[in-house]
Amino acid sequence: MATFENKTALIFGAGQNIGRAIALEFARRGARVAVADINADGAEEAAQRIRDAGGQAVGLGCDVTSAESVRAAADAAERGLGAVDIVMNNAGVLHNGWVEDIPLGEWQRMFDVNLMGMVRSLEVFVPKMLARGAGHIVNTASFAGLYPFAINRIPYAASKAAVVSMSQNLALHLEPKGVRVSCLCPGPVMTTSPDSMKSFSGEMEMRGPGSHLQVKSQAETARTLADGMEAGRILIPTHAELWETLREWAVSPDDYIRAKAAAFASGDIGKPSFDASALGLE
């Protein structure tokens, strides 16, 4: 359904990791890409990689906790590359800690970036896309927002659950009016984000989405998203195994939660498998 050729995409949170890989993939498929990130140098580096490969791109500094900054980035993207056809809200923060150790301010920060950062973008782009009767909004959620396992990052999981709900209802509202909506739901993906996340409870192992899952590369994640967008999909998980997990959860959420608690108590913390050769690390 969707194509990237001759489209302008603005990606918030694309200066590194999954966002950067997605920017490169969109450009490879023919899009002009505005790379926005709170790290302006990282955004420019990603844009330069696209230009070096023969594409069109601009790098922009942007703080998604500021409506003024989001609007300025949107204006700069449109001045440099034309009206934005695809906006991807990918900026996010992560943390680690038990809920009893996490201060109120961290809850506020988590929602201000992970959810309200998207809302600030929507405030800019939904009216424009509705006026044109066309456009594509992409939000990044997480497996943590779809089923219970992230007990040592509960504010993060709650913010991502809000993103999933918001995205589905946006699709219900906007798609009949010509504006498409997709929600990328990453499972375990190889990124550097855990290296810089805040920890509120000292050293602890992350509770993961399941030991049956394998860590994906950023490049594969970007391809999965782009393929899903082209196919007209709304929820786009990085791992097809998600659907079976959600079926298990739906049969009896109570039983699923208690079985997960028992698994954690037995030492199975849901850590995904890691194939270095498949990730190109060997």
Secondary structure, DSSP 8 states (H G I E B T S, - for coil): ----TT-EEEEET-SSHHHHHHHHHHHHTT-EEEEEESSHHHHHHHHHHHHHTT--EEEEE--TT-HHHHHHHHHHHHHHH-S-SEEEE-----EE--GGGS-HHHHHHHHHHHTHHHHHHHHHHHHHHHHHT-EEEEEE--GGGTSS--TT-HHHHHHHHHHHHHHHHHHHHHGGGTEEEEEEE--SB--SHHHH-EESSSS-----S-TT-B-B-HHHHHHHHHHHHHTT-SEEES-TTHHHHHHHHHH-HHHHHHHHHHHHHHT-----B--TTTTT--
